């Protein structure tokens, strides 16, 4: 449940980043894996209302059109509201002009006045509650999306830091031992090349993360300001309309009604936009669930998530295995030919040391010469248990006293 919830939060970030990014061309390769194919099967208004079958791909205009078409009823309602109120206002103006435009003295009974006042109070209270709910929803939305952004940025920064730590370990391995324990020059050059390529990949990841973070924060700030502005303007208009209605300022009431007409139309349009984003985010959650199963496949996410080149990754992995094999082989060679042999004193350091106690066990090499997997032989110690061997002092890093 927690992992699914986390993926949905990450999905929100991906949607925001993609909407803010410049339009990217949609890839239609034959080996592309279609994500969320069933959920995204909607009618496409750009394709003669045929069903869209391209799956989740927010860089594809047909996908966005099909998702937007699902919110069409709300946009139609906004258009009907706008036209209906405009027609009613036009009809009222025509009737007033036909009656001569003079001031009319309408007399209302107490019951009609009381009913109007009660309805005015009820509608005012409903509008105030709606503004409060809108503001609270905006606060929760802003908090959750900001937390999501911070989480994803921290994960991306952690991945970049891990890649840099990997190159640091390679550099440390290249300089380990020194002297006779040094790695061959060709292996050292290979380490430099791999480290340079991995550093470039980590810099690309960090740079794209920072760029997307700036875009998303800007978009979230804009959404926050729009929602707060809508709530504040609606609340002010409701209050002014209530006061002007009670005081009898007809011209001001008409002005407030006109502004309210525009604000309600804008609110309905925002509601349709929210429904569109809701559908896209739901699609993204399903797409992320399917992508987690096969992250190596070619999908629409390749245009969003910075992915290291497979060749670079394979090369880095192979070189790390080669460095591991070479280091263990060198250490075992020193242990066998120096630490565990009775070298004559005339040889001097670094070949001659005062070795006492049992022989130093060999370190288990996890790879064969062809870098295939290897099982530890009897008497060998693994890297995890190497520090527990205290029968002798390490001869490579801390030479003991020489015989006098």
C-alpha positions in Angstrom: 0.0 0.0 0.0 2.8 2.4 0.9 4.7 1.7 -2.3 1.6 2.2 -4.4 0.9 5.5 -2.6 4.5 6.6 -3.1 4.3 5.8 -6.8 1.1 7.8 -7.1 2.9 10.8 -5.5 5.8 10.4 -7.8 3.3 10.3 -10.6 2.0 13.8 -9.8 5.6 15.1 -10.1 6.0 13.4 -13.5 2.7 14.9 -14.8 3.7 18.4 -13.6 7.2 18.1 -15.0 5.9 16.9 -18.4 3.3 19.6 -18.7 5.9 22.3 -18.0 8.5 20.8 -20.3 8.7 21.8 -24.0 6.8 19.6 -26.4 8.7 16.5 -27.2 8.0 14.3 -30.2 6.2 11.1 -29.5 8.1 7.9 -30.4 6.2 5.2 -32.1 8.8 2.4 -32.3 7.7 -1.1 -32.7 9.5 -2.2 -29.5 7.8 0.4 -27.3 5.9 -1.0 -24.3 2.4 0.5 -24.0 1.6 1.6 -20.5 -1.9 1.6 -19.0 -3.4 0.5 -22.3 -6.8 -0.4 -20.9 -7.3 2.7 -18.7 -6.3 5.1 -21.4 -8.7 3.7 -24.0 -10.9 6.7 -24.5 -12.5 8.4 -27.5 -10.1 10.7 -29.3 -11.7 13.9 -30.8 -8.7 14.4 -33.0 -9.2 11.0 -34.6 -12.9 11.1 -35.4 -13.9 9.9 -31.9 -12.1 6.6 -32.5 -10.7 5.0 -29.4 -7.1 6.0 -28.5 -4.8 2.9 -28.1 -1.4 4.4 -27.7 -1.3 4.1 -23.9 0.0 6.6 -21.4 2.1 9.2 -23.1 1.7 12.8 -22.1 3.9 14.0 -24.9 1.3 12.6 -27.4 -1.4 15.1 -28.4 -3.9 12.3 -29.0 -3.5 11.1 -25.5 -4.0 14.5 -24.1 -7.0 15.1 -26.3 -8.6 11.8 -25.3 -8.0 12.7 -21.6 -9.4 16.2 -22.1 -12.5 14.8 -23.9 -13.4 12.9 -20.7 -13.8 16.3 -19.0 -15.8 17.7 -21.8 -19.2 17.6 -19.8 -17.8 20.1 -17.3 -16.6 22.4 -20.0 -20.0 22.2 -21.8 -21.6 23.1 -18.5 -19.4 26.1 -18.2 -20.3 27.2 -21.7 -24.1 26.6 -21.0 -23.8 28.7 -17.8 -22.1 31.5 -19.6 -24.6 31.6 -22.5 -27.6 31.1 -20.3 -26.8 34.0 -18.0 -25.9 36.2 -20.9 -29.2 35.4 -22.6 -31.1 36.0 -19.4 -29.4 39.4 -18.9 -30.0 40.3 -22.5 -33.7 39.4 -22.2 -34.0 41.4 -19.0 -32.5 44.4 -20.7 -34.9 44.1 -23.6 -37.9 43.8 -21.3 -36.8 46.9 -19.4 -36.4 48.8 -22.6 -39.8 47.7 -23.8 -41.4 49.0 -20.6 -40.0 52.4 -21.2 -36.9 52.2 -19.0 -38.5 54.1 -16.2 -38.1 53.4 -12.5 -40.4 50.7 -11.4 -41.9 50.5 -8.0 -42.4 46.9 -7.1 -44.1 46.1 -3.9 -43.2 42.8 -2.1 -45.1 41.1 0.7 -43.3 40.4 3.9 -43.3 36.7 3.1 -41.6 37.3 -0.3 -39.1 39.6 1.4 -38.4 37.1 4.2 -38.0 34.2 1.7 -35.6 36.3 -0.4 -33.6 37.2 2.7 -33.4 33.6 3.9 -32.2 32.5 0.4 -29.7 35.2 0.3 -28.3 34.2 3.7 -28.2 30.5 2.7 -26.5 31.1 -0.6 -24.0 33.5 1.1 -23.2 30.9 3.8 -22.8 28.2 1.1 -20.5 30.4 -0.9 -18.4 31.1 2.3 -18.2 27.4 3.0 -17.2 26.7 -0.6 -14.4 29.3 -0.4 -13.2 27.8 2.8 -13.2 24.3 1.3 -11.4 25.6 -1.8 -8.7 27.3 0.3 -8.2 24.2 2.6 -8.0 22.0 -0.5 -5.5 24.3 -2.0 -3.4 24.1 1.2 -3.5 20.3 1.2 -2.7 20.1 -2.5 0.2 22.5 -2.2 1.6 20.6 0.9 1.3 17.2 -0.7 2.8 18.2 -4.0 5.7 20.1 -2.3 6.4 17.0 -0.1 6.3 14.8 -3.2 8.7 17.2 -5.1 11.1 17.2 -2.1 11.0 13.4 -1.9 11.7 12.8 -5.6 14.5 15.5 -5.7 16.1 13.9 -2.6 15.9 10.4 -4.3 17.4 11.8 -7.5 20.2 13.6 -5.5 20.8 10.4 -3.6 21.2 8.5 -6.9 23.6 11.0 -8.2 25.6 10.9 -5.0 25.7 7.1 -5.2 27.1 7.3 -8.7 29.7 9.8 -7.5 30.6 7.5 -4.6 31.0 4.7 -7.1 33.6 6.7 -9.0 35.3 7.6 -5.7 35.6 3.9 -4.9 37.0 3.2 -8.3 39.6 5.9 -7.8 40.4 4.5 -4.4 40.8 1.0 -5.8 43.1 2.4 -8.5 45.5 3.8 -6.0 45.2 0.9 -3.4 48.3 -0.9 -2.3 50.9 1.1 -4.1 54.2 -0.3 -5.4 54.0 -3.9 -6.2 50.3 -4.0 -5.3 49.3 -1.4 -7.9 46.9 -2.3 -10.7 48.2 -2.6 -14.2 48.3 0.6 -16.2 45.7 -0.4 -18.7 43.2 -1.2 -15.9 44.0 2.2 -14.3 43.3 3.9 -17.6 40.0 2.0 -17.9 39.0 3.1 -14.4 39.6 6.7 -15.4 37.4 6.4 -18.5 34.6 4.7 -16.6 34.8 7.2 -13.8 34.6 10.0 -16.3 31.5 8.6 -18.0 29.7 7.8 -14.7 30.4 11.3 -13.5 28.9 12.7 -16.7 25.8 10.6 -16.2 25.5 11.7 -12.5 25.9 15.4 -13.6 23.2 14.9 -16.2 20.8 13.3 -13.6 21.5 16.2 -11.1 21.1 18.8 -13.8 17.8 17.5 -15.1 16.5 17.0 -11.6 17.3 20.6 -10.8 15.7 21.9 -14.0 12.5 19.9 -13.5 12.4 21.0 -9.8 12.5 24.7 -10.8 9.8 24.2 -13.4 7.6 22.2 -11.0 8.0 24.7 -8.2 7.1 27.5 -10.6 4.0 25.6 -11.8 2.9 24.8 -8.2 3.3 28.4 -7.1 1.2 29.5 -10.1 -1.6 27.0 -9.2 -1.4 28.1 -5.6 -1.8 31.7 -6.4 -4.7 31.0 -8.8 -6.6 29.0 -6.3 -6.1 31.5 -3.5 -7.1 34.3 -5.8 -10.3 32.5 -6.9 -11.2 31.8 -3.3 -10.5 35.4 -2.1 -12.3 37.0 -5.0 -15.4 34.8 -4.6 -15.5 35.5 -0.9 -15.2 39.3 -1.4 -17.9 39.2 -4.1 -20.3 37.2 -1.9 -19.8 39.6 1.0 -20.3 42.7 -1.2 -23.3 41.2 -2.8 -24.8 40.4 0.6 -24.2 44.0 1.9 -25.4 45.7 -1.3 -28.5 43.6 -1.4 -29.5 44.5 2.1 -28.7 48.2 1.6 -30.6 48.4 -1.8 -27.7 49.5 -4.0 -29.1 48.1 -7.2 -26.3 49.2 -9.5 -23.6 47.8 -7.3 -25.6 44.5 -7.0 -25.7 44.3 -10.8 -21.9 44.8 -10.9 -21.4 42.1 -8.3 -23.8 39.8 -10.3 -21.8 40.4 -13.5 -18.5 39.7 -11.8 -20.0 36.6 -10.1 -21.1 35.4 -13.5 -17.5 35.6 -14.8 -16.1 34.0 -11.7 -18.4 31.0 -11.7 -17.6 30.4 -15.4 -13.9 30.5 -14.6 -14.5 28.1 -11.6 -16.3 25.6 -13.9 -13.4 25.8 -16.3 -11.0 25.2 -13.5 -13.1 22.2 -12.4 -12.9 20.7 -15.8 -9.2 21.2 -15.8 -9.0 19.5 -12.4 -10.9 16.6 -13.8 -8.5 16.3 -16.7 -5.5 16.3 -14.4 -7.3 13.8 -12.1 -7.6 11.4 -15.1 -4.0 12.0 -16.2 -2.7 11.4 -12.7 -4.8 8.2 -12.3 -3.4 7.0 -15.7 0.1 7.8 -14.4 -0.3 5.7 -11.3 -1.3 2.7 -13.4 1.5 3.4 -15.8 4.0 3.6 -13.0 2.8 0.3 -11.6 3.4 -1.4 -14.9 6.7 0.4 -15.5 8.1 -0.9 -12.1 7.6 -4.4 -13.4 9.8 -3.8 -16.4 11.8 -0.6 -16.0 14.3 -1.6 -18.6 11.7 -1.6 -21.4 11.4 1.2 -23.9 8.3 3.2 -22.7 7.0 6.8 -22.8 8.8 7.4 -19.5 12.1 7.4 -21.4 11.4 11.0 -22.4 10.9 12.1 -18.7 13.1 10.0 -16.5 16.8 10.5 -17.1 18.2 7.1 -17.8 21.9 6.1 -18.1 22.9 4.6 -21.3 22.7 0.8 -21.1 26.2 0.5 -22.7 27.7 2.8 -20.1 26.0 0.9 -17.3 27.2 -2.5 -18.6 30.7 -1.1 -19.1 30.9 0.3 -15.6 29.7 -3.0 -14.2 32.2 -5.0 -16.1 35.0 -2.7 -15.2 34.1 -2.8 -11.6 34.2 -6.6 -11.7 37.5 -6.5 -13.5 39.0 -4.1 -10.8 37.6 -6.4 -8.1 39.2 -9.4 -9.7 42.6 -7.6 -10.3 42.7 -6.3 -6.7 42.0 -9.6 -5.1 44.4 -11.4 -7.4 47.2 -8.9 -6.5 46.5 -9.1 -2.8 46.5 -12.9 -2.9 49.8 -12.8 -4.9 51.4 -10.7 -2.2 50.0 -12.9 0.6 51.3 -16.0 -1.1 54.7 -14.7 -2.3 55.6 -12.3 0.5 53.5 -12.6 3.7 53.4 -16.4 3.8 57.0 -17.0 2.7 60.2 -17.0 4.7 62.1 -14.5 2.7 65.8 -14.1 3.6 66.7 -11.0 5.6 69.0 -9.9 2.8 66.0 -9.2 0.6 65.0 -6.3 2.8 61.6 -4.4 2.7 59.1 -4.6 1.2 59.8 -8.3 0.6 61.2 -9.2 4.0 59.1 -8.9 7.1 59.1 -10.5 10.5 56.2 -12.8 10.0 55.1 -14.9 13.0 52.1 -17.0 13.7 50.0 -19.0 11.2 49.9 -18.2 7.5 47.6 -15.4 6.3 44.5 -16.9 4.6 43.8 -16.0 1.0 41.0 -13.6 0.1 38.1 -15.2 -1.8 37.9 -13.9 -5.3 34.3 -13.7 -6.4 35.2 -13.9 -10.1 37.3 -16.1 -12.4 39.7 -14.7 -14.9 36.8 -14.5 -17.5 34.8 -12.5 -14.8 32.3 -15.4 -14.4 31.1 -16.2 -10.9 33.4 -18.2 -8.7 32.8 -20.1 -5.5 35.1 -19.7 -2.5 37.6 -22.5 -2.0 38.3 -24.1 1.3 40.5 -21.9 3.6 39.7 -18.6 1.8 38.0 -15.8 3.6 35.3 -13.5 2.1 35.7 -9.7 2.0 33.1 -9.4 4.8 35.2 -11.6 7.1 38.6 -10.4 6.1 38.8 -7.9 8.9 38.2 -10.6 11.4 41.4 -12.4 10.6 43.7 -11.2 13.4 46.3 -14.0 13.5 48.9 -11.8 11.8 49.3 -8.1 11.2 48.5 -7.0 7.6 51.9 -6.8 5.8 50.8 -4.6 3.0 49.4 -1.5 4.8 51.3 -1.6 8.2 54.7 -3.4 8.0 55.7 -4.9 11.3 59.1 -4.5 12.9 62.0 -6.0 11.0 64.2 -8.6 12.6 67.2 -7.1 14.3 
